[in-house]
Amino acid sequence: SLGDADADLAIADDVVDATATEIYCGEWKNDKRTGFGVSRRSDGLHYEGEWLGNKRHGYGCTTFPDGTKEEGKYKQNVLVSGKRKNLIPLRASKIREKVDRAVEGAQKAADIARQKAEIASSR
């Protein structure tokens, strides 16, 4: 689903470059990003956290090309609880802990996906 992946990560104020490519490492269910995972785009945008049906859903962190970060709880690709760092600091709270756990889970899922890909390519 790489064709619509750019649209899935698009932010209302983010202009998506048609030449941008995206790499996703993480958990899948029914051929969709679901569970923990990491998405990195060639234009510098990346997201680490929870996914549901190819959308950011749950806790996670989006890093924009300019280095600012948006972290907290997402529902259907929209940040519903949290803050954009470097603009307004995210208060130390349970949200912070949940974001950290989601990012850690996403990184682990990405590592496992890479290992599985290496094993598959060596066969």
ZIMOHU-V412317 format. One record per backbone hydrogen bond with DSSP energy under -1.0 kcal/mol. CO is the residue of the C=O (numbers start at 1). NH is the residue of the N-H. Records with the same first field share a line. If there is no record, write none. Layout:
CO=NH ; NH
This chain:
4=8
5=9
11=14
17=20
21=42
23=40
25=38
27=34
29=32
32=29
33=54
35=51
36=27
37=49
38=25
39=47
40=23
41=44
45=41
46=63
47=39
48=61
49=37
50=57
51=35
52=55
55=52
56=77
58=74
59=50
60=72
61=48
62=70
63=46
64=67
68=64
69=85
70=62
71=83
72=60
73=80 ; 81
74=58
75=78
78=75
81=73
83=71
84=87 ; 88
93=97
94=98
95=99
96=100
97=101
98=102
99=103
100=104
101=105
102=106
103=107
104=108
105=109
106=110
107=111
108=112
109=113
110=114
111=115
112=116
113=117
114=118
115=119
116=120
117=121
118=122
